[in-house]
Amino acid sequence: MVVGGGAAGLSAALFLGRAGRSTLVFDGGKSRIFSVEEVWRAPPSGHARAALCDPAHREHLGFDGMPTAAFMAQARAEAVRYGADIRSEHVYSIVPRKDGLFWVEATGSRVAARTIVLATGVIDDLPPLSGLPEAWGRDVRVCPCFDGYEVRGKRFVVFGLPERLAHMASWVWMWSRDVTIVSRHSFNEADAERLRLLDINIISDEITGLVHRDGKLVGVSTASGGGEIACDATWIAAEIRAASGLAASLCEVDEIGLARTDKDGRTSRSGVFAVGNADNAVAHLAHASAAGTAVGPVVTMYLLEQILAERRNTKAA
């Protein structure tokens, strides 16, 4: 059974289906990659809809520029083609049984499963800034690897978690030489030197909101009230955490609730595996797809060993 219907979960389901395994996928909500689509569907009140209104995958070889909805629809169709049963239900409890199976409780189902593949992902904890919810995934960005190309050479403002600001600002500098940090954080000597060498500007202030005019980001407002800081794109070093508490209820997890796994996606509990952002917070779409494919043979071999053990016990009896 797979919990999570994003790229990682569907990739695992595709392999397991092709291996002839009975595969149930619980997809309780939209993947994190749909954040852009939700923004474009509902632009800020009074704002004109931008010309580009169909979010697309980027940096995934063979799918670059493909609309998110189309990519996910195709992925679901491929998994279903090989027998996967995809249910739009939220899994709220997984309880190990004494016989080695698991009781899986979802909003509309209660099923027994031999194995669990967690593909539950992560979520971003965003600060309560004016205009941020409407701009999330469009003008507030978290990873230049994914969409830095689309705003290359523009004016960047970086804000967020103090301990990650120097890294984030220097990283996005590779896409633009006009980078400004807005923070009251006092940088240590190493970080301060890093920023000086790249001519990254630091404004000692606190961002209170994003400023849009005619549907376009034009700047950020600050606590000092000293006027807007002009920019074309903002980058946030945001707190992230596991999107689900299921891993923590089943196996060892890290400080943000992600499953601790070995190189093959095995967790500390036999029969429980984790893929994609469920065990790797920085995994991108291609990584997630690959992780789902990689765990497929591991789960299949685990099931084979279970069958062999059952037959040995039967013959011994």
N, C-alpha and C positions, 0 to 999 in steps of 0.2 A: 504494500500500500504506500502511496506517495501523498505527502501533505504539502500542497503548494503547486499551483498550476502555472508558474512562470517558466522561463526557458530551461532552468535546471531540472525542475520537476517533470516537465513534459519530455525532455530529452531522456531522462531515466525511464519514464513510462514507455517511450518509443522502443528503447532497447529491450525492456522486459517483455513488451508485447511481441516483439519479433522473436524473442526466445521462447514464446509460448507460455509465458507465465500469466496467471490471472492478475490483472493490474487494475487497481482502483485508485483514482486520483481525486482528492478533495481540493477544490479550488474555492476558498472562502472569500475571495475578493481580488481586486485588481492588483497586479504586480506593481512594484515601485516604478517600473519603467513607464507606467501610464501617467505619471505625475504631469508630464508636459501636455499630454492630450487633455487632461482635465482642465488645465489652465486655459488652453486654446478654445475649449468648448464653452467656457464661461469666463470671458474676459472681464476685467474690472468694470463696474457700472459706469456707463457714460463713455467708455473707451471704445475707439474704433477697432474692429477686428483687423489684425495684421494680415498682410497678403499671404504669408506662409502660415497656414492653419492646419496642416496635416503633419503631426510629429513623426519623425522617422528614426529608425535605428541608424547608428553610425559606428564605424570602425569594426563592424562584423563582416569579414570577407565574404563576398557573395550576396550580402544583404544590405550593404551600405545604402542608405537613403530609402529603404523600404519602410512604408508607414507602419507604425507600431501595431495598430489594430490588425492590419493585414498579416504581419509576421506572426502574431499570436494566433490568429484564426487558422493560418496554415499549419502552425505547430500542433494545435489541438486536433485538426483534421487528420494529420499524419499519425498521431498517437491513437486516435480512435480507429483508424484504418487497420491497425494491428491488434485491436481488441481492447484497448484501454477504456475503462468506464469512468468518465469524468463527471463529477457531481459538484454542483455549485452550492456547497455546504461548508460551514465553518467547523473545524475540529476543535473542540474545547477540552478534551481529555483523552489521554492514552494511558491505559493501565496494564502493566505486565501481568500475565497470568502464570500460575504455577507450572503449567505444562509448556511454557516457553512461548506461547502465543501472546497476542495483545488484544485487549478490548479497546476499540476505537469508538469514542462517542462524538457524534457530529450533530449539527442542528436538526437533521432529518433522518439520521441513520445510527445504528449501533451494529458494528461488524467486528468479526474476529480476523486478525491479520497475522501472518507468519513473520513478516518483516515490515519495518517502517523506514521509509526514506523521507527525511525532513528536508524540505526545500522552501522553508518559511520566510527566508529573507530578513531584511533589516528595515528599520524606519528611521527617519531623521527627526530629531527634536529641534524644532525651530523656535527662535525667540519671538516674543509678542511684539513685533514691529508693525507699524502702520504700512499697509500696502503689500506686506510680504506674502500672505496667503494667495493673493491674486497673481503675484509675480513668480511664485515658486515653480521652478522647472522651465521658466522662460527668461526672466531677467535676473533671477537669483540662481546661481549655478554652483555645483559642488565639485565638478571634475573637468578640468580642461582637456583631458584625454578624450572625453566623450563629445564635448561641444565647444572646445576652445577655438577650433578652426572657423566656426561660424561667426565669431566676433574678433578674429585676429586683427591686431593693429588698432583696436579701439581703446577707449579710456576705461580702465578697470579700477574698481574699488573693492578692497578685500576687508572683511570683518569676521568676527566670530570668536571662537575659543582662543584665548590668549596663547596657550601653549602650542597651537598649531599655526599661528598666523605667519611666522617667518617662513615656514615650509610652504604654506599655501601661496603666499605672495611671490616667493622666488620661483615656484613651480609655474604659476600662470604667466610670469615674466617671459617665459619661452614663447608665448603667443602674443605678447604686446610689451613694448618698452615704456608704456604709460601706466604705471601701477601705483596706487596709493592705498596705504593701510590706514584705516580709521579705528583707533583704539587708544585707551589710556594705559595700556599695558607697558611696563618697563622691560624692555628686551635685555637679555643677558649679553655679554660681550660678543660671544660667538654669533648669535643671531643678529645683533646690531651691525657687526662687520659684514655679514652676508647681505643684509639689506643695503648697506652703504655701497658695496662693490657693484650692486646692480642698479644704483640710483633710484631705489624705491622710496617714495615719499611716505612719511609718517605724519599723520595729523592726530594730535592728542585730543580726542573727542569721543563721543559715543553716538552711534547711529540710532535714530529714533524711527525712521521710516524711509520708504522709497517714494520718489516723486515721479509721477507720470504726467505727460501732457499729450493729448491726442493719441492715447494708447501706446505711447513710446516712453521708455525710461529715459529721463534726462538728468537725474541726480539723486542724491540722498540728503535727507534732513538730519540735523544733529542736535544733541542736547544743549549745546552752547547757544544755539539760536543765531549763529553767525552767518547764516545764509546757506544755500545749498552747495554741496560739493558735486560738481558736474561729473557725470560718467555715462558710459554706454552699456556697461555690464557690471554686475556685482558677483563676487565669489564669497561664499560663506564657508568657514571652517566650522561645521556643525557637529553637534553630538549625535552619534548614531547608536542604536541598540537593537537587540533582537526583536523582530516583529511579533514573535510568539514566545510564550513561556513553556511550550511543550518540551523543548530540549532540556531545560532546567529541571523538568519533572521526570526526565528519563535517564539522563547521563551527565557526565562532567561538562561544565560550560566555562567559558572565560568571563572576564569582568563585565562584558556587555551582554551576556546571555547567549552567546553563540556556542554551538557544540564544539568540543575539542575532539578532533579526529586524527587518524593516521593518514598516510599518503593515499590510501584507497577509500577514504570516506567513512571508515568504521569509527564508531563512537565507543565509549567505555562500556556500553551495554550491548550484549550480544543481540544481534537482530535489528539493531537501530543504526542507521546510516544518515549522514548529512551531506548536502551538496550545495553549491552556489554560495549565496550570501548567508546561508544558514550556518556555515562554518568558516566563511572567509568574507569579512566585511568589505574588502576592496575588490572583490571579483566583479569583472565587467560581464557584459552579455556573452561574449565569446567564451570567457572562462566558465560561466555558468552552464552554457550548453555543453562544453567539453566535460565538465565535472559530472553532469548527468549521464553522459555516454560512458565515462570511465567507471562510474559506480555500478552500471548495469551488469557487467560480467562478474563483479564481486558479489552482488546480491544473488545473481543466478547460481554461482558456485556455493554460496551459503545455503541456498535452498536445496541444492543437490546433496550437500552433506547432511542436511536435516532428513531428507528422504532416505539416504543410506542408513542413517542411525535408526530410523523407525523400522526399516526392514531387518536390520540386525536384531533389534529387540523382539520383533515378531518371530523370527526364526529361533531365537534363543528361548522364547516362551514355549 
